[in-house]
Amino acid sequence: MCNLYSITTNQAAIIALFRVVNRYVGNLAPMPGVFPDYQAPIVRNGAEGRELATARWGMPSSQHALMEATKKRAAKLEANGKPVDFKQLLRMAPDGGTTNIRNVKSKHWTRWLAAENRCVVPFNSFSEFNKAEGGDIWFALNETRPLACFAGIWTNWTSVRMVKEGETTNDIFAFLTTSPNAVVEPIHPKAMPVILTTDEERDV
């Protein structure tokens, strides 16, 4: 699972490659490391055309995943002799989000697959972790690390991302995955991000 990537190309190059009409970001500093729940640039459909915006990395986790995590939290609290209001615990369950989407046939994801929720996620390189190979292994289209993008989805969502923040409303995103190619597979055999390399693919 890809949980680390970089975007170091400047804002002007992103706007030019993705034919952005509007932008809703300030100064876009280079991001040599984008981690889950970080704010990062995405390009999405807006009322007037493509727009460059920032969103937090991580789409809502499934109700099943949140339920299982809440059960574990409740069990720990009960083991320590603390009272548990399960409904309240579930409502305030922290959800840092799902960063990689593998099964687009899941009912949880199908609601966000239409054009209005599609986005592209600019990147220059991404990492897959492999302990045996020394940790984070970085990949890019070539040695110059040119600008490219992942196929993603986004939404606006109210939830508890972090306990200390409480309930907040955020634009959030994640990207789709596919079977790994011959370069990535030896490092991460399960999946890799969907990378779009042509104007036609980005338009879709």
Secondary structure by P-SEA (a helix, b strand, c coil): cccbbbbcccaaaaaaaacccccccccccccccccccbbbbbbbbccccbbbbcccccccccaaaaaaaaaaaaaaaaaaccccaaaaaaaacccccccccccccccccccccccccbbbbbbcbbbbbbcccccbbbbcccccccccccccccccccccccccccbbbbbccccccccccccccccccccccccccccccccc
